[in-house]
Amino acid sequence: MKPDRPLIASVLFLAAGLGVIIGYCHGSTNFTASYPFAGSILHIDMNTTGPGVLGGLLCTAVGVVLLVWAFIAAIVSQIGRWMSSEDDRPTERLLE
């Protein structure tokens, strides 16, 4: 099982979902830096309306599912390589 295709698809779906959510977003951002740094504040207020709500959320959810699938596929692939012995692998011809 190769994890490369689900990983590429998950990145594309996550980027599309977050892009749609942020594209339809209207809100405000406030950043206050102060000394001491414990008094610094970052406030993000996002409101998304229209097709960005359902479409962006659906694309993001599909991307997360594909990312989990790619992670599990990578683990299974590494365990499969670890469990296979050296005798099962094809031998390479040596050039003389």
Backbone as JSON, one array per atom type, in Angstrom:
{
  "sequence": "MKPDRPLIASVLFLAAGLGVIIGYCHGSTNFTASYPFAGSILHIDMNTTGPGVLGGLLCTAVGVVLLVWAFIAAIVSQIGRWMSSEDDRPTERLLE",
  "N": [[0.85, -1.17, 0.0], [0.73, 2.07, -1.0], [1.49, 5.24, 0.32], [1.58, 7.64, -1.05], [-0.27, 8.71, -3.0], [-2.79, 9.07, -1.55], [-1.8, 10.98, 0.25], [-1.07, 13.18, -1.36], [-3.6, 13.78, -2.42], [-4.92, 14.44, -0.03], [-3.58, 16.75, 0.79], [-4.29, 18.46, -1.31], [-7.12, 18.54, -1.03], [-7.33, 19.6, 1.58], [-6.11, 22.11, 1.2], [-7.85, 23.21, -0.72], [-10.28, 23.23, 0.72], [-9.7, 24.86, 2.99], [-8.99, 27.13, 1.58], [-11.42, 27.86, 0.34], [-12.98, 28.34, 2.59], [-11.59, 30.51, 3.77], [-11.68, 32.24, 1.61], [-14.39, 32.99, 1.36], [-14.65, 34.31, 3.68], [-15.34, 36.88, 6.01], [-14.21, 39.13, 8.27], [-12.37, 40.09, 11.18], [-9.07, 40.9, 12.31], [-6.95, 41.17, 15.06], [-4.01, 42.22, 16.57], [-1.95, 42.57, 19.29], [1.04, 43.59, 20.54], [3.0, 43.51, 23.4], [4.93, 44.45, 26.31], [5.28, 42.96, 29.37], [5.63, 39.83, 27.58], [3.53, 38.17, 28.14], [1.29, 39.69, 28.1], [0.63, 39.98, 25.45], [-1.62, 39.8, 22.7], [-3.55, 37.93, 20.4], [-6.19, 38.09, 18.31], [-8.58, 36.58, 16.39], [-11.31, 36.88, 14.35], [-13.54, 35.18, 12.57], [-15.98, 34.93, 10.08], [-17.85, 32.99, 8.02], [-19.82, 32.75, 5.14], [-22.43, 31.53, 2.95], [-21.67, 29.37, 0.15], [-19.18, 28.66, 1.02], [-19.27, 27.67, 3.58], [-20.46, 25.01, 3.71], [-19.19, 23.74, 1.49], [-16.44, 24.25, 1.92], [-16.1, 23.11, 4.46], [-16.76, 20.44, 3.91], [-14.76, 19.72, 2.0], [-12.49, 20.07, 3.6], [-12.95, 18.15, 5.59], [-12.88, 15.77, 4.05], [-10.23, 15.92, 3.26], [-8.93, 15.61, 5.74], [-9.69, 12.99, 6.4], [-8.45, 11.59, 4.29], [-5.81, 12.21, 4.91], [-5.45, 10.84, 7.33], [-5.79, 8.26, 6.34], [-3.55, 8.11, 4.62], [-1.53, 8.28, 6.52], [-1.92, 5.91, 8.01], [-1.49, 4.09, 5.94], [1.22, 4.57, 5.43], [2.35, 3.68, 7.82], [1.64, 0.94, 7.72], [3.02, 0.21, 5.43], [5.7, 0.6, 6.24], [5.87, -1.27, 8.32], [5.45, -3.57, 6.86], [7.79, -3.6, 5.29], [9.66, -3.93, 7.32], [8.97, -6.39, 8.38], [9.47, -8.16, 6.32], [11.84, -10.52, 5.21], [15.36, -10.72, 4.37], [15.77, -12.72, 2.54], [13.53, -12.85, 0.94], [13.62, -10.73, -0.78], [14.37, -9.63, -4.11], [17.39, -10.56, -5.71], [20.19, -8.57, -6.7], [21.9, -8.09, -9.75], [25.34, -8.22, -10.13], [27.56, -6.09, -11.71], [30.23, -6.99, -13.7]],
  "CA": [[0.0, 0.0, 0.0], [1.56, 3.27, -1.11], [0.82, 6.39, 0.94], [1.83, 8.89, -1.76], [-1.47, 9.26, -3.64], [-3.7, 9.68, -0.57], [-1.18, 12.16, 0.85], [-1.22, 14.28, -2.32], [-5.02, 14.14, -2.45], [-5.3, 15.09, 1.22], [-3.06, 18.12, 0.77], [-5.11, 19.24, -2.25], [-8.44, 18.77, -0.43], [-7.19, 20.53, 2.7], [-5.84, 23.44, 0.66], [-9.07, 23.71, -1.34], [-11.26, 23.5, 1.76], [-9.32, 26.06, 3.75], [-9.05, 28.27, 0.66], [-12.82, 28.26, 0.17], [-13.43, 28.93, 3.86], [-10.97, 31.83, 3.92], [-12.13, 33.08, 0.5], [-15.72, 33.52, 1.66], [-14.61, 34.83, 5.04], [-15.26, 38.3, 6.31], [-14.01, 39.22, 9.71], [-11.34, 41.03, 11.58], [-7.93, 40.36, 13.02], [-6.37, 42.15, 15.95], [-2.8, 41.74, 17.21], [-1.35, 43.54, 20.18], [2.3, 43.14, 21.13], [3.32, 44.35, 24.55], [5.92, 43.93, 27.24], [5.83, 41.62, 29.18], [5.02, 39.1, 26.48], [2.29, 37.52, 28.6], [0.18, 40.59, 27.8], [0.39, 40.02, 24.01], [-2.93, 39.25, 22.35], [-3.9, 37.7, 19.01], [-7.62, 37.84, 18.26], [-9.05, 36.37, 15.02], [-12.75, 36.73, 14.3], [-13.86, 34.77, 11.2], [-17.36, 34.58, 9.76], [-17.93, 32.49, 6.64], [-21.21, 32.6, 4.73], [-22.64, 31.04, 1.6], [-21.19, 28.01, -0.18], [-17.93, 28.39, 1.71], [-19.51, 26.94, 4.83], [-20.62, 23.58, 3.46], [-18.16, 23.25, 0.58], [-15.15, 24.29, 2.59], [-16.1, 22.13, 5.54], [-16.75, 19.11, 3.31], [-13.42, 19.5, 1.44], [-11.55, 19.94, 4.71], [-13.21, 16.85, 6.23], [-12.35, 14.74, 3.16], [-8.78, 16.03, 3.36], [-8.5, 15.03, 7.01], [-9.85, 11.54, 6.28], [-7.39, 11.11, 3.41], [-4.55, 12.34, 5.63], [-5.4, 9.71, 8.26], [-5.58, 7.08, 5.51], [-2.16, 8.12, 4.18], [-0.7, 7.99, 7.69], [-2.05, 4.47, 8.29], [-0.82, 3.39, 4.84], [2.66, 4.69, 5.63], [2.72, 2.78, 8.92], [1.53, -0.43, 7.23], [4.12, 0.02, 4.48], [6.95, 0.45, 6.98], [5.83, -2.55, 9.03], [5.65, -4.6, 5.84], [9.21, -3.65, 4.95], [10.39, -4.41, 8.48], [8.66, -7.81, 8.6], [9.99, -9.01, 5.25], [13.23, -10.9, 5.46], [16.29, -10.45, 3.28], [15.68, -13.8, 1.56], [12.38, -12.63, 0.06], [13.9, -9.65, -1.71], [15.1, -10.1, -5.3], [18.82, -10.25, -5.7], [20.64, -7.69, -7.77], [23.05, -8.59, -10.5], [26.55, -7.42, -10.0], [28.25, -5.87, -12.97], [31.64, -7.39, -13.61]],
  "C": [[0.9, 1.24, 0.0], [0.82, 4.48, -0.53], [0.94, 7.68, 0.13], [0.58, 9.5, -2.38], [-2.48, 9.81, -2.63], [-3.12, 10.93, 0.09], [-1.32, 13.37, -0.07], [-2.67, 14.74, -2.38], [-5.44, 14.86, -1.18], [-4.8, 16.52, 1.28], [-3.9, 18.99, -0.16], [-6.49, 19.54, -1.66], [-8.36, 19.74, 0.74], [-6.95, 21.95, 2.21], [-7.1, 24.03, 0.02], [-10.12, 24.07, -0.28], [-10.95, 24.74, 2.56], [-9.33, 27.31, 2.86], [-10.46, 28.78, 0.45], [-13.33, 28.92, 1.45], [-12.87, 30.33, 4.02], [-11.42, 32.76, 2.8], [-13.49, 33.72, 0.73], [-15.79, 34.18, 3.04], [-14.64, 36.36, 5.05], [-15.19, 38.41, 7.83], [-12.91, 40.21, 10.01], [-10.24, 40.29, 12.33], [-7.32, 41.48, 13.85], [-5.15, 41.52, 16.61], [-2.21, 42.86, 18.04], [-0.09, 42.94, 20.79], [2.64, 44.08, 22.28], [4.42, 43.69, 25.38], [5.33, 43.99, 28.64], [5.01, 40.85, 28.15], [3.74, 38.37, 26.88], [1.08, 38.39, 28.32], [-0.12, 40.7, 26.31], [-0.89, 39.28, 23.68], [-3.03, 39.08, 20.84], [-5.37, 37.29, 18.99], [-8.03, 37.73, 16.8], [-10.54, 36.09, 15.07], [-13.13, 36.43, 12.85], [-15.34, 34.41, 11.1], [-17.39, 34.18, 8.29], [-19.4, 32.27, 6.31], [-21.27, 32.0, 3.33], [-22.08, 29.64, 1.38], [-19.88, 27.66, 0.51], [-18.11, 27.59, 2.98], [-19.56, 25.45, 4.56], [-19.52, 23.02, 2.57], [-16.79, 23.2, 1.22], [-15.05, 23.26, 3.69], [-16.04, 20.71, 4.99], [-15.36, 18.79, 2.73], [-12.39, 19.31, 2.55], [-11.73, 18.59, 5.41], [-12.68, 15.71, 5.37], [-10.83, 14.75, 3.21], [-8.24, 15.41, 4.63], [-8.61, 13.51, 6.97], [-8.76, 10.95, 5.4], [-6.02, 11.2, 4.08], [-4.39, 11.21, 6.64], [-5.14, 8.42, 7.5], [-4.12, 7.0, 5.05], [-1.22, 7.79, 5.33], [-0.74, 6.5, 8.03], [-1.36, 3.67, 7.19], [0.69, 3.46, 4.97], [3.13, 3.77, 6.75], [2.69, 1.32, 8.46], [2.67, -0.74, 6.26], [5.45, -0.18, 5.2], [6.99, -0.85, 7.77], [6.03, -3.69, 8.05], [7.1, -4.72, 5.42], [10.02, -4.24, 6.1], [10.19, -5.92, 8.67], [9.23, -8.71, 7.5], [11.46, -9.3, 5.5], [14.07, -10.61, 4.22], [16.18, -11.51, 2.19], [14.55, -13.59, 0.56], [12.64, -11.58, -0.99], [14.67, -10.17, -2.92], [16.56, -9.68, -5.23], [19.18, -9.38, -6.89], [21.84, -8.31, -8.46], [24.21, -7.65, -10.34], [27.21, -7.29, -11.36], [29.73, -6.19, -12.81], [32.43, -6.78, -14.73]]
}
